[in-house]
Amino acid sequence: MAVARRLGATESKTRVLLLDAAERLLLRDGYAAVTSRRVAAEAGLKPQLVHYYFRTMDDLFLEVYRRRAEQGIERFAGAMEVHRSLRTVWRFGTDLRGATFNIEFVALANHRKAIRDEIARYARRFRKMQLDAIAAILDELGVSPDTCPPIVVLLAMTGVTQVMALEAALGMTTGHREMMDFVDSWIDKREGR
């Protein structure tokens, strides 16, 4: 019977340093640059500590992703508690700071099933939160789901923001301001501004 190798404590400062270092490398140099040696060097630690805290590099990537995804879900829930509106949903999606992170993880997911599955799991969870929020908002505004289906609003907002994030990451922003103005105007009409 094999004995499971003990891993470092999940609340360890060293573990957090490794996660932070992996995320910085991923954002700065891309997922291919995230190796145990480079993560350790970025964190100012010995390379063996990476595998003391994470059995595999996939485990490290998954924890980096989960941490950022949980923060995003918490931020969205908090934003909805403060001001539940189409504007808030739209503004949340147009925050392009996470674009590079998402681009790198989608690229990584093309090569690693476990990561693809985890991204899909979080995406389904987040989509449900967004859809529930948009459905409630439209209902409060008296907008019939027959004339303006919540899923269509969500997919339109998500699609636009994802395309703009991908393009912005490439340095291409032609038409982005016009799209932002158009959606802002559309929301203003629905929310009576």
CNS distance restraints for C-alpha pairs under 8 A (distance, minus, plus):
assign (resid   6 and name CA) (resid  52 and name CA) 7.89 0.50 0.50
assign (resid   7 and name CA) (resid  52 and name CA) 5.60 0.50 0.50
assign (resid   7 and name CA) (resid  53 and name CA) 5.13 0.50 0.50
assign (resid   7 and name CA) (resid  54 and name CA) 6.93 0.50 0.50
assign (resid   7 and name CA) (resid  55 and name CA) 7.66 0.50 0.50
assign (resid   8 and name CA) (resid  12 and name CA) 7.21 0.50 0.50
assign (resid   8 and name CA) (resid  15 and name CA) 7.48 0.50 0.50
assign (resid   8 and name CA) (resid  52 and name CA) 5.98 0.50 0.50
assign (resid   8 and name CA) (resid  53 and name CA) 4.70 0.50 0.50
assign (resid   9 and name CA) (resid  15 and name CA) 7.61 0.50 0.50
assign (resid   9 and name CA) (resid  53 and name CA) 7.43 0.50 0.50
assign (resid  10 and name CA) (resid  15 and name CA) 6.69 0.50 0.50
assign (resid  10 and name CA) (resid  53 and name CA) 7.91 0.50 0.50
assign (resid  11 and name CA) (resid  15 and name CA) 7.16 0.50 0.50
assign (resid  11 and name CA) (resid  16 and name CA) 7.50 0.50 0.50
assign (resid  12 and name CA) (resid  16 and name CA) 6.51 0.50 0.50
assign (resid  13 and name CA) (resid  17 and name CA) 6.18 0.50 0.50
assign (resid  14 and name CA) (resid  18 and name CA) 6.28 0.50 0.50
assign (resid  15 and name CA) (resid  19 and name CA) 6.26 0.50 0.50
assign (resid  15 and name CA) (resid  53 and name CA) 6.32 0.50 0.50
assign (resid  16 and name CA) (resid  20 and name CA) 6.04 0.50 0.50
assign (resid  17 and name CA) (resid  21 and name CA) 6.04 0.50 0.50
assign (resid  17 and name CA) (resid  43 and name CA) 5.81 0.50 0.50
assign (resid  18 and name CA) (resid  22 and name CA) 6.08 0.50 0.50
assign (resid  18 and name CA) (resid  39 and name CA) 6.44 0.50 0.50
assign (resid  18 and name CA) (resid  40 and name CA) 6.80 0.50 0.50
assign (resid  18 and name CA) (resid  43 and name CA) 5.87 0.50 0.50
assign (resid  18 and name CA) (resid  50 and name CA) 6.94 0.50 0.50
assign (resid  19 and name CA) (resid  23 and name CA) 6.17 0.50 0.50
assign (resid  19 and name CA) (resid  60 and name CA) 7.21 0.50 0.50
assign (resid  19 and name CA) (resid  63 and name CA) 7.44 0.50 0.50
assign (resid  19 and name CA) (resid  64 and name CA) 5.87 0.50 0.50
assign (resid  20 and name CA) (resid  24 and name CA) 6.19 0.50 0.50
assign (resid  20 and name CA) (resid  43 and name CA) 7.79 0.50 0.50
assign (resid  20 and name CA) (resid  64 and name CA) 7.95 0.50 0.50
assign (resid  21 and name CA) (resid  25 and name CA) 6.18 0.50 0.50
assign (resid  21 and name CA) (resid  39 and name CA) 5.62 0.50 0.50
assign (resid  21 and name CA) (resid  40 and name CA) 7.64 0.50 0.50
assign (resid  21 and name CA) (resid  42 and name CA) 5.49 0.50 0.50
assign (resid  21 and name CA) (resid  43 and name CA) 5.32 0.50 0.50
assign (resid  22 and name CA) (resid  26 and name CA) 6.07 0.50 0.50
assign (resid  22 and name CA) (resid  34 and name CA) 6.15 0.50 0.50
assign (resid  22 and name CA) (resid  39 and name CA) 5.37 0.50 0.50
assign (resid  22 and name CA) (resid  42 and name CA) 7.87 0.50 0.50
assign (resid  22 and name CA) (resid  60 and name CA) 7.93 0.50 0.50
assign (resid  22 and name CA) (resid  61 and name CA) 7.87 0.50 0.50
assign (resid  22 and name CA) (resid  64 and name CA) 7.34 0.50 0.50
assign (resid  23 and name CA) (resid  27 and name CA) 6.15 0.50 0.50
assign (resid  23 and name CA) (resid  64 and name CA) 6.44 0.50 0.50
assign (resid  24 and name CA) (resid  28 and name CA) 5.94 0.50 0.50
assign (resid  25 and name CA) (resid  29 and name CA) 5.44 0.50 0.50
assign (resid  25 and name CA) (resid  30 and name CA) 6.64 0.50 0.50
assign (resid  25 and name CA) (resid  31 and name CA) 7.46 0.50 0.50
assign (resid  25 and name CA) (resid  33 and name CA) 6.65 0.50 0.50
assign (resid  25 and name CA) (resid  34 and name CA) 6.09 0.50 0.50
assign (resid  25 and name CA) (resid  39 and name CA) 7.28 0.50 0.50
assign (resid  25 and name CA) (resid  42 and name CA) 7.72 0.50 0.50
assign (resid  26 and name CA) (resid  30 and name CA) 4.43 0.50 0.50
assign (resid  26 and name CA) (resid  31 and name CA) 4.77 0.50 0.50
assign (resid  26 and name CA) (resid  32 and name CA) 7.81 0.50 0.50
assign (resid  26 and name CA) (resid  33 and name CA) 6.86 0.50 0.50
assign (resid  26 and name CA) (resid  34 and name CA) 6.21 0.50 0.50
assign (resid  26 and name CA) (resid 101 and name CA) 7.33 0.50 0.50
assign (resid  26 and name CA) (resid 104 and name CA) 7.16 0.50 0.50
assign (resid  27 and name CA) (resid  31 and name CA) 7.82 0.50 0.50
assign (resid  27 and name CA) (resid 100 and name CA) 6.27 0.50 0.50
assign (resid  27 and name CA) (resid 101 and name CA) 6.03 0.50 0.50
assign (resid  27 and name CA) (resid 104 and name CA) 7.72 0.50 0.50
assign (resid  29 and name CA) (resid  33 and name CA) 5.88 0.50 0.50
assign (resid  30 and name CA) (resid  34 and name CA) 7.33 0.50 0.50
assign (resid  30 and name CA) (resid 104 and name CA) 6.28 0.50 0.50
assign (resid  31 and name CA) (resid 104 and name CA) 5.98 0.50 0.50
assign (resid  31 and name CA) (resid 105 and name CA) 7.49 0.50 0.50
assign (resid  31 and name CA) (resid 108 and name CA) 6.73 0.50 0.50
assign (resid  33 and name CA) (resid  38 and name CA) 7.30 0.50 0.50
assign (resid  34 and name CA) (resid  38 and name CA) 6.30 0.50 0.50
assign (resid  34 and name CA) (resid  39 and name CA) 6.22 0.50 0.50
assign (resid  35 and name CA) (resid  39 and name CA) 5.98 0.50 0.50
assign (resid  35 and name CA) (resid  57 and name CA) 7.43 0.50 0.50
assign (resid  36 and name CA) (resid  40 and name CA) 6.08 0.50 0.50
assign (resid  36 and name CA) (resid  47 and name CA) 5.98 0.50 0.50
assign (resid  36 and name CA) (resid  50 and name CA) 5.90 0.50 0.50
assign (resid  36 and name CA) (resid  51 and name CA) 7.65 0.50 0.50
assign (resid  36 and name CA) (resid  57 and name CA) 7.23 0.50 0.50
assign (resid  37 and name CA) (resid  41 and name CA) 6.13 0.50 0.50
assign (resid  37 and name CA) (resid  46 and name CA) 8.00 0.50 0.50
assign (resid  37 and name CA) (resid  47 and name CA) 5.12 0.50 0.50
assign (resid  38 and name CA) (resid  42 and name CA) 5.98 0.50 0.50
assign (resid  39 and name CA) (resid  43 and name CA) 6.16 0.50 0.50
assign (resid  39 and name CA) (resid  47 and name CA) 7.69 0.50 0.50
assign (resid  39 and name CA) (resid  50 and name CA) 7.53 0.50 0.50
assign (resid  40 and name CA) (resid  44 and name CA) 5.94 0.50 0.50
assign (resid  40 and name CA) (resid  45 and name CA) 4.85 0.50 0.50
assign (resid  40 and name CA) (resid  46 and name CA) 5.63 0.50 0.50
assign (resid  40 and name CA) (resid  47 and name CA) 4.94 0.50 0.50
assign (resid  40 and name CA) (resid  49 and name CA) 7.38 0.50 0.50
assign (resid  40 and name CA) (resid  50 and name CA) 6.56 0.50 0.50
assign (resid  41 and name CA) (resid  45 and name CA) 5.98 0.50 0.50
assign (resid  41 and name CA) (resid  46 and name CA) 7.21 0.50 0.50
assign (resid  41 and name CA) (resid  47 and name CA) 7.38 0.50 0.50
assign (resid  45 and name CA) (resid  49 and name CA) 7.13 0.50 0.50
assign (resid  46 and name CA) (resid  50 and name CA) 7.81 0.50 0.50
assign (resid  47 and name CA) (resid  51 and name CA) 7.69 0.50 0.50
assign (resid  48 and name CA) (resid  52 and name CA) 6.32 0.50 0.50
assign (resid  49 and name CA) (resid  53 and name CA) 6.30 0.50 0.50
assign (resid  50 and name CA) (resid  54 and name CA) 5.96 0.50 0.50
assign (resid  51 and name CA) (resid  55 and name CA) 5.22 0.50 0.50
assign (resid  51 and name CA) (resid  56 and name CA) 6.61 0.50 0.50
assign (resid  54 and name CA) (resid  59 and name CA) 5.68 0.50 0.50
assign (resid  54 and name CA) (resid  60 and name CA) 5.67 0.50 0.50
assign (resid  55 and name CA) (resid  59 and name CA) 6.41 0.50 0.50
assign (resid  56 and name CA) (resid  60 and name CA) 6.66 0.50 0.50
assign (resid  57 and name CA) (resid  61 and name CA) 6.17 0.50 0.50
assign (resid  58 and name CA) (resid  62 and name CA) 5.97 0.50 0.50
assign (resid  58 and name CA) (resid 114 and name CA) 7.73 0.50 0.50
assign (resid  58 and name CA) (resid 115 and name CA) 7.36 0.50 0.50
assign (resid  59 and name CA) (resid  63 and name CA) 6.23 0.50 0.50
assign (resid  60 and name CA) (resid  64 and name CA) 6.26 0.50 0.50
assign (resid  61 and name CA) (resid  65 and name CA) 6.16 0.50 0.50
assign (resid  61 and name CA) (resid 115 and name CA) 7.71 0.50 0.50
assign (resid  62 and name CA) (resid  66 and name CA) 5.98 0.50 0.50
assign (resid  62 and name CA) (resid 115 and name CA) 6.34 0.50 0.50
assign (resid  62 and name CA) (resid 118 and name CA) 7.48 0.50 0.50
assign (resid  63 and name CA) (resid  67 and name CA) 5.98 0.50 0.50
assign (resid  64 and name CA) (resid  68 and name CA) 6.45 0.50 0.50
assign (resid  65 and name CA) (resid  69 and name CA) 5.97 0.50 0.50
assign (resid  65 and name CA) (resid 105 and name CA) 7.81 0.50 0.50
assign (resid  65 and name CA) (resid 119 and name CA) 7.93 0.50 0.50
assign (resid  66 and name CA) (resid  70 and name CA) 5.90 0.50 0.50
assign (resid  67 and name CA) (resid  71 and name CA) 6.30 0.50 0.50
assign (resid  68 and name CA) (resid  72 and name CA) 6.26 0.50 0.50
assign (resid  69 and name CA) (resid  73 and name CA) 6.23 0.50 0.50
assign (resid  69 and name CA) (resid 122 and name CA) 7.01 0.50 0.50
assign (resid  70 and name CA) (resid  74 and name CA) 6.12 0.50 0.50
assign (resid  71 and name CA) (resid  75 and name CA) 6.09 0.50 0.50
assign (resid  72 and name CA) (resid  76 and name CA) 6.13 0.50 0.50
assign (resid  73 and name CA) (resid  77 and name CA) 6.17 0.50 0.50
assign (resid  73 and name CA) (resid 126 and name CA) 6.62 0.50 0.50
assign (resid  74 and name CA) (resid  78 and name CA) 6.05 0.50 0.50
assign (resid  75 and name CA) (resid  79 and name CA) 6.03 0.50 0.50
assign (resid  76 and name CA) (resid  80 and name CA) 6.17 0.50 0.50
assign (resid  76 and name CA) (resid  92 and name CA) 7.12 0.50 0.50
assign (resid  77 and name CA) (resid  81 and name CA) 6.30 0.50 0.50
assign (resid  78 and name CA) (resid  82 and name CA) 6.32 0.50 0.50
assign (resid  79 and name CA) (resid  83 and name CA) 6.10 0.50 0.50
assign (resid  79 and name CA) (resid  84 and name CA) 7.11 0.50 0.50
assign (resid  79 and name CA) (resid  88 and name CA) 6.98 0.50 0.50
assign (resid  80 and name CA) (resid  84 and name CA) 4.39 0.50 0.50
assign (resid  80 and name CA) (resid  85 and name CA) 7.45 0.50 0.50
assign (resid  80 and name CA) (resid  88 and name CA) 7.24 0.50 0.50
assign (resid  80 and name CA) (resid  89 and name CA) 7.95 0.50 0.50
assign (resid  80 and name CA) (resid 133 and name CA) 7.60 0.50 0.50
assign (resid  83 and name CA) (resid  88 and name CA) 6.80 0.50 0.50
assign (resid  84 and name CA) (resid  88 and name CA) 6.47 0.50 0.50
assign (resid  84 and name CA) (resid  89 and name CA) 7.84 0.50 0.50
assign (resid  84 and name CA) (resid 133 and name CA) 7.37 0.50 0.50
assign (resid  84 and name CA) (resid 137 and name CA) 7.00 0.50 0.50
assign (resid  85 and name CA) (resid  89 and name CA) 6.52 0.50 0.50
assign (resid  85 and name CA) (resid 134 and name CA) 7.79 0.50 0.50
assign (resid  85 and name CA) (resid 137 and name CA) 6.03 0.50 0.50
assign (resid  85 and name CA) (resid 191 and name CA) 7.98 0.50 0.50
assign (resid  86 and name CA) (resid  90 and name CA) 6.07 0.50 0.50
assign (resid  86 and name CA) (resid 134 and name CA) 6.80 0.50 0.50
assign (resid  86 and name CA) (resid 137 and name CA) 6.86 0.50 0.50
assign (resid  86 and name CA) (resid 187 and name CA) 6.50 0.50 0.50
assign (resid  86 and name CA) (resid 191 and name CA) 7.76 0.50 0.50
assign (resid  87 and name CA) (resid  91 and name CA) 5.99 0.50 0.50
assign (resid  87 and name CA) (resid 184 and name CA) 7.53 0.50 0.50
assign (resid  87 and name CA) (resid 187 and name CA) 6.49 0.50 0.50
assign (resid  88 and name CA) (resid  92 and name CA) 6.01 0.50 0.50
assign (resid  89 and name CA) (resid  93 and name CA) 6.43 0.50 0.50
assign (resid  89 and name CA) (resid 130 and name CA) 7.52 0.50 0.50
assign (resid  89 and name CA) (resid 134 and name CA) 7.81 0.50 0.50
assign (resid  90 and name CA) (resid  94 and name CA) 6.29 0.50 0.50
assign (resid  90 and name CA) (resid 157 and name CA) 6.58 0.50 0.50
assign (resid  91 and name CA) (resid  95 and name CA) 6.55 0.50 0.50
assign (resid  93 and name CA) (resid 157 and name CA) 7.48 0.50 0.50
assign (resid  93 and name CA) (resid 158 and name CA) 6.76 0.50 0.50
assign (resid  93 and name CA) (resid 161 and name CA) 5.96 0.50 0.50
assign (resid  94 and name CA) (resid 161 and name CA) 5.54 0.50 0.50
assign (resid  94 and name CA) (resid 165 and name CA) 7.87 0.50 0.50
assign (resid  96 and name CA) (resid 165 and name CA) 5.62 0.50 0.50
assign (resid  98 and name CA) (resid 102 and name CA) 6.18 0.50 0.50
assign (resid  99 and name CA) (resid 103 and name CA) 6.04 0.50 0.50
assign (resid  99 and name CA) (resid 162 and name CA) 7.88 0.50 0.50
assign (resid  99 and name CA) (resid 165 and name CA) 5.39 0.50 0.50
assign (resid  99 and name CA) (resid 166 and name CA) 6.73 0.50 0.50
assign (resid  99 and name CA) (resid 169 and name CA) 6.98 0.50 0.50
assign (resid 100 and name CA) (resid 104 and name CA) 6.12 0.50 0.50
assign (resid 100 and name CA) (resid 169 and name CA) 6.63 0.50 0.50
assign (resid 101 and name CA) (resid 105 and name CA) 6.29 0.50 0.50
assign (resid 102 and name CA) (resid 106 and name CA) 6.06 0.50 0.50
assign (resid 103 and name CA) (resid 107 and name CA) 6.24 0.50 0.50
assign (resid 103 and name CA) (resid 166 and name CA) 7.39 0.50 0.50
assign (resid 104 and name CA) (resid 108 and name CA) 6.13 0.50 0.50
assign (resid 105 and name CA) (resid 109 and name CA) 5.90 0.50 0.50
assign (resid 105 and name CA) (resid 115 and name CA) 7.92 0.50 0.50
assign (resid 106 and name CA) (resid 110 and name CA) 6.45 0.50 0.50
assign (resid 106 and name CA) (resid 116 and name CA) 7.48 0.50 0.50
assign (resid 107 and name CA) (resid 111 and name CA) 7.37 0.50 0.50
assign (resid 108 and name CA) (resid 112 and name CA) 6.35 0.50 0.50
assign (resid 108 and name CA) (resid 115 and name CA) 7.43 0.50 0.50
assign (resid 108 and name CA) (resid 116 and name CA) 8.00 0.50 0.50
assign (resid 109 and name CA) (resid 113 and name CA) 6.31 0.50 0.50
assign (resid 109 and name CA) (resid 114 and name CA) 7.74 0.50 0.50
assign (resid 109 and name CA) (resid 115 and name CA) 5.24 0.50 0.50
assign (resid 109 and name CA) (resid 116 and name CA) 4.40 0.50 0.50
assign (resid 109 and name CA) (resid 119 and name CA) 7.93 0.50 0.50
assign (resid 110 and name CA) (resid 116 and name CA) 7.01 0.50 0.50
assign (resid 112 and name CA) (resid 116 and name CA) 6.35 0.50 0.50
assign (resid 113 and name CA) (resid 117 and name CA) 6.03 0.50 0.50
assign (resid 114 and name CA) (resid 118 and name CA) 6.27 0.50 0.50
assign (resid 115 and name CA) (resid 119 and name CA) 6.16 0.50 0.50
assign (resid 116 and name CA) (resid 120 and name CA) 6.19 0.50 0.50
assign (resid 117 and name CA) (resid 121 and name CA) 6.14 0.50 0.50
assign (resid 118 and name CA) (resid 122 and name CA) 6.32 0.50 0.50
assign (resid 119 and name CA) (resid 123 and name CA) 5.97 0.50 0.50
assign (resid 120 and name CA) (resid 124 and name CA) 6.08 0.50 0.50
assign (resid 121 and name CA) (resid 125 and name CA) 6.39 0.50 0.50
assign (resid 122 and name CA) (resid 126 and name CA) 6.03 0.50 0.50
assign (resid 123 and name CA) (resid 127 and name CA) 5.87 0.50 0.50
assign (resid 124 and name CA) (resid 128 and name CA) 6.22 0.50 0.50
assign (resid 125 and name CA) (resid 129 and name CA) 6.52 0.50 0.50
assign (resid 126 and name CA) (resid 130 and name CA) 6.21 0.50 0.50
assign (resid 127 and name CA) (resid 131 and name CA) 5.92 0.50 0.50
assign (resid 128 and name CA) (resid 132 and name CA) 5.99 0.50 0.50
assign (resid 129 and name CA) (resid 133 and name CA) 6.20 0.50 0.50
assign (resid 130 and name CA) (resid 134 and name CA) 6.11 0.50 0.50
assign (resid 130 and name CA) (resid 154 and name CA) 7.22 0.50 0.50
assign (resid 131 and name CA) (resid 135 and name CA) 5.98 0.50 0.50
assign (resid 131 and name CA) (resid 150 and name CA) 6.45 0.50 0.50
assign (resid 131 and name CA) (resid 151 and name CA) 6.35 0.50 0.50
assign (resid 131 and name CA) (resid 154 and name CA) 6.52 0.50 0.50
assign (resid 132 and name CA) (resid 136 and name CA) 6.18 0.50 0.50
assign (resid 133 and name CA) (resid 137 and name CA) 6.11 0.50 0.50
assign (resid 134 and name CA) (resid 138 and name CA) 6.01 0.50 0.50
assign (resid 134 and name CA) (resid 150 and name CA) 5.85 0.50 0.50
assign (resid 134 and name CA) (resid 153 and name CA) 7.76 0.50 0.50
assign (resid 134 and name CA) (resid 154 and name CA) 7.17 0.50 0.50
assign (resid 135 and name CA) (resid 139 and name CA) 6.09 0.50 0.50
assign (resid 135 and name CA) (resid 145 and name CA) 7.83 0.50 0.50
assign (resid 135 and name CA) (resid 150 and name CA) 5.22 0.50 0.50
assign (resid 136 and name CA) (resid 140 and name CA) 6.14 0.50 0.50
assign (resid 137 and name CA) (resid 141 and name CA) 6.23 0.50 0.50
assign (resid 138 and name CA) (resid 142 and name CA) 6.20 0.50 0.50
assign (resid 138 and name CA) (resid 143 and name CA) 5.10 0.50 0.50
assign (resid 138 and name CA) (resid 144 and name CA) 7.34 0.50 0.50
assign (resid 138 and name CA) (resid 145 and name CA) 7.74 0.50 0.50
assign (resid 138 and name CA) (resid 150 and name CA) 7.36 0.50 0.50
assign (resid 139 and name CA) (resid 143 and name CA) 5.67 0.50 0.50
assign (resid 139 and name CA) (resid 144 and name CA) 6.91 0.50 0.50
assign (resid 139 and name CA) (resid 145 and name CA) 7.91 0.50 0.50
assign (resid 141 and name CA) (resid 190 and name CA) 7.23 0.50 0.50
assign (resid 141 and name CA) (resid 191 and name CA) 6.88 0.50 0.50
assign (resid 143 and name CA) (resid 147 and name CA) 7.32 0.50 0.50
assign (resid 143 and name CA) (resid 148 and name CA) 6.77 0.50 0.50
assign (resid 144 and name CA) (resid 148 and name CA) 6.16 0.50 0.50
assign (resid 144 and name CA) (resid 149 and name CA) 7.55 0.50 0.50
assign (resid 145 and name CA) (resid 149 and name CA) 4.36 0.50 0.50
assign (resid 145 and name CA) (resid 150 and name CA) 6.40 0.50 0.50
assign (resid 148 and name CA) (resid 152 and name CA) 7.23 0.50 0.50
assign (resid 148 and name CA) (resid 153 and name CA) 7.21 0.50 0.50
assign (resid 149 and name CA) (resid 153 and name CA) 6.57 0.50 0.50
assign (resid 150 and name CA) (resid 154 and name CA) 6.13 0.50 0.50
assign (resid 151 and name CA) (resid 155 and name CA) 6.00 0.50 0.50
assign (resid 152 and name CA) (resid 156 and name CA) 5.95 0.50 0.50
assign (resid 153 and name CA) (resid 157 and name CA) 6.14 0.50 0.50
assign (resid 154 and name CA) (resid 158 and name CA) 5.96 0.50 0.50
assign (resid 155 and name CA) (resid 159 and name CA) 5.68 0.50 0.50
assign (resid 156 and name CA) (resid 160 and name CA) 6.07 0.50 0.50
assign (resid 157 and name CA) (resid 161 and name CA) 6.18 0.50 0.50
assign (resid 158 and name CA) (resid 162 and name CA) 5.99 0.50 0.50
assign (resid 159 and name CA) (resid 163 and name CA) 6.14 0.50 0.50
assign (resid 160 and name CA) (resid 164 and name CA) 6.13 0.50 0.50
assign (resid 161 and name CA) (resid 165 and name CA) 5.98 0.50 0.50
assign (resid 162 and name CA) (resid 166 and name CA) 6.15 0.50 0.50
assign (resid 163 and name CA) (resid 167 and name CA) 6.09 0.50 0.50
assign (resid 164 and name CA) (resid 168 and name CA) 5.86 0.50 0.50
assign (resid 164 and name CA) (resid 173 and name CA) 7.24 0.50 0.50
assign (resid 164 and name CA) (resid 176 and name CA) 6.69 0.50 0.50
assign (resid 165 and name CA) (resid 169 and name CA) 6.13 0.50 0.50
assign (resid 166 and name CA) (resid 170 and name CA) 6.60 0.50 0.50
assign (resid 167 and name CA) (resid 171 and name CA) 6.28 0.50 0.50
assign (resid 167 and name CA) (resid 172 and name CA) 5.02 0.50 0.50
assign (resid 167 and name CA) (resid 173 and name CA) 6.34 0.50 0.50
assign (resid 168 and name CA) (resid 172 and name CA) 5.21 0.50 0.50
assign (resid 168 and name CA) (resid 173 and name CA) 5.67 0.50 0.50
assign (resid 173 and name CA) (resid 177 and name CA) 7.90 0.50 0.50
assign (resid 175 and name CA) (resid 179 and name CA) 6.17 0.50 0.50
assign (resid 176 and name CA) (resid 180 and name CA) 6.13 0.50 0.50
assign (resid 177 and name CA) (resid 181 and name CA) 6.13 0.50 0.50
assign (resid 178 and name CA) (resid 182 and name CA) 6.08 0.50 0.50
assign (resid 179 and name CA) (resid 183 and name CA) 6.18 0.50 0.50
assign (resid 180 and name CA) (resid 184 and name CA) 6.01 0.50 0.50
assign (resid 181 and name CA) (resid 185 and name CA) 6.08 0.50 0.50
assign (resid 182 and name CA) (resid 186 and name CA) 6.17 0.50 0.50
assign (resid 183 and name CA) (resid 187 and name CA) 6.08 0.50 0.50
assign (resid 184 and name CA) (resid 188 and name CA) 6.08 0.50 0.50
assign (resid 185 and name CA) (resid 189 and name CA) 6.30 0.50 0.50
assign (resid 186 and name CA) (resid 190 and name CA) 6.53 0.50 0.50
assign (resid 187 and name CA) (resid 191 and name CA) 5.98 0.50 0.50
assign (resid 188 and name CA) (resid 192 and name CA) 5.75 0.50 0.50
assign (resid 188 and name CA) (resid 193 and name CA) 4.74 0.50 0.50
assign (resid 189 and name CA) (resid 193 and name CA) 6.26 0.50 0.50
